[in-house]
C-alpha cells in the first residue's frame, strides 16, 4: 500500500484520516442496517439522525441559536451566486458586494445577469486583489438588501480578519474556503454558505446557514428548489439530498468537535500558517509574498520564487517527495500552500522543511 | 457483521455489492495517489479519467453519438424541473407536458411558477394515474418548445413502454427511476435527465444527456450554473462537480457494461418484474394491482392487499425477515416492490416466496 501523501490541494482537499477510515469501515453496513449509507432512504430514522446531527453540530460549533437554519443543498457555492439575488434582490433594492477576487467577481456577475441592481461596496481590484478593504472603506446605500463578502480568497490568498459592521443590513458571506477554521462571531451574519470540499467534506454538498428572519424577506414566487423557504421548511428533505456527502460532513464536524472545537482548531491553524509565512518573512531575498500582512489568508498561503522555472522545479520536486498540490492557481502562477483544517501541523512543518531545503539547493 | 439485507427501497436504493466493495477497498488510496478519491483535485489527470470514463460509458451504453453531451450536475432532478423552462421556454413558445403523476405535476408546476406557457399534452390524472396515455392521445400545438415526459412513475408504478413520436419537437424525459434499465432508442430524445439514486449510484449527482443542437436553442442570458451551455462547454467542470458520487456512478456504469450491457440488464429486469407481477396475477383474490397491464412499471411494482392492516403486517414481517423498503409511498399506501438494476433476480424470487408464504398464513 502506497503511503499517504501530504495533500496541499486547494479543494477538493485533504480530509481527516480518521474520518476516511470510519467511512471505509462502515461502507457496506451502516449502523447494522445491512445496507450502505448510500442505500438507505433519506426518510429513514437512520439517515434522519445523521442529517439532524450534522445540523446540530454545525450550530453548536458556530455557537448559533435556533434562530438560524442549517441547510444542505447541491450545486456548489457557484449556484448560490445566482440564488441569493433571486431570493433577496427585489425591485428598488440593491445588492452590495465587496470585490476581493475571482469568487466575489463571479457572485457580482450573476446578480447582473439577472438584471438586478448591484453596488460595489468595496474593492481591491486596482491593487491586484492583494488585500481586503478595511471596514471603514466598505460603503453601501440605504436601499441595500444585503452586503456580500467572500471571507477567504483561495486564488489571491487573502482573508477577512474582521467582520464588517453592516448595522441593520444583512451580511451574507461565501465562506467556502475558511468555514469553521477559526473563532468568529457567526451571529453577525444573516447568511453563510460554503461548498463542502475544503473544510467540511467531499464536494457535492453546499452548507447554508441562514437566519430565520431572512426567509421573510423572500417576496417573489421563485422556483421551488431555488427558494430557501423550501429547504428551510422541509429540513433540506424536500427532495433527496446528497446523503453520502452529508454523512461525511457530519463525521468531519464530529472530528472538529472531538478536537476541542473552533478554539483548538484555530490554535492549530494559527501555528500552521505561522510556519509557512515565517518561511517567507525570514527569507525575503528568495520568497515574495504579494499579500498585505493584515490580509493574509490562513488557509491559502501564496508566494513567488525568484523565477517561474524555480517555481515549477519546486512543485515538481515536492510532488516526488510526497507533497501534493503546491502549484498556484493557473490564473496567477506561483506557489500556493493550502492549509485547511484537515492538514496537520506536522504536514505544514514537513513542507516548510522541504521548501527550506529546496531554497538551500537552488 | 450483520448480513446484507434485500433492499427494495424506492431510492436511494440498493447498489451492486461489487461496486460498494470497490469503493471501500480504494477509499484511502485511489489509484496509488496516496489520497482518497474525495481528496484529489477535480482538475487532476486521475479524476479526469474517472469523469471522462463515466461520460464515455454513458454514451456507449445508450448507443449515442458525439452529437450528445453527457453532463453531471448537483441539485437533483427536481432542480431540473425549473432549469428546463428557464433554458428553453422563450416568449411565444409552449412547454408541453404529459402528466402521469407526482413528478410530472411537479415539473409542470415549476414552469408555471416561472410564468411560462404550459400545455397539457396528455394526462391520466382522472384515472388516478393508473396508466400511461397512448401515443395517439398525446397532442401539442405547433409552437411547442419541447414535450416533457416522466418515463417511470415511482409512486403510482407506471412506465412508458413506447417512445412518443414528437416529429421535429424535442422530446425531454425525466428518467430518474428507469434510466439504463432496458433497451430503448435513446436517440429519439433531445434531453434525458436522471437523479442518480435509483439506477446510477448514490444521491448527489444528476446525469443530463443533451443533444448538442438543444444548446443552440438557449436564447436568453440566464445564470451561469443554470445555463446548460456552461456545463456542456466546460465538460461539467465549470465548478467543482460532486466527484465522489460521479466516481461511484462510473463504477455502476462499468458494472452494467460488465454484465453485458442493456440487453442483459433488460433480460434480468424482465425476469424480476415477471416474478412479482406473476404473483399478483396468479392470486387476484388476494392481491390487487391498480395499474393497467400495458403501463406496468418494471421498476416499481405496486399492489394492495385485502386490508391496510394486512399491508402493515406484511411490511413489518418482511422487515424482520430481511426484506427492506416494501411500504408504498406515503401518499398512496399499499405495497411497493422496487426492482432497480442492482436488485438481483434472486432477491426478487426470495421476496416473492416470502409474500406467498405471508399470503398462505394470512
Interface residues (C-beta under 8 A of the other chain):
Chain A: X1 X2 X3 X4 X5 X7 X9 X10 X11 X12 X13 X14 X15 X17 X20 X21 X23 X24 X27 X28 X29 X32 X33 X34 X35 X36 X38 X39 X40 X41 X42 X73 X74 X75 X76 X77 X78 X79 X81 X82 X86 X106 X109 X110 X113 X114 X195 X197 X201 X202 X203 X204 X205 X221 X222 X223 X224 X225 X226 X238 X239 X240 X241 X242 X243 X244 X245 X248 X322 X324 X325
Chain B: X1 X2 X3 X4 X5 X7 X9 X10 X11 X12 X13 X14 X15 X17 X20 X21 X23 X24 X27 X28 X29 X32 X33 X34 X35 X36 X38 X39 X40 X41 X42 X73 X74 X75 X76 X77 X78 X79 X81 X82 X86 X106 X109 X110 X113 X114 X195 X197 X201 X202 X203 X204 X205 X221 X222 X223 X224 X225 X226 X238 X239 X240 X241 X242 X243 X244 X245 X248 X322 X324 X325
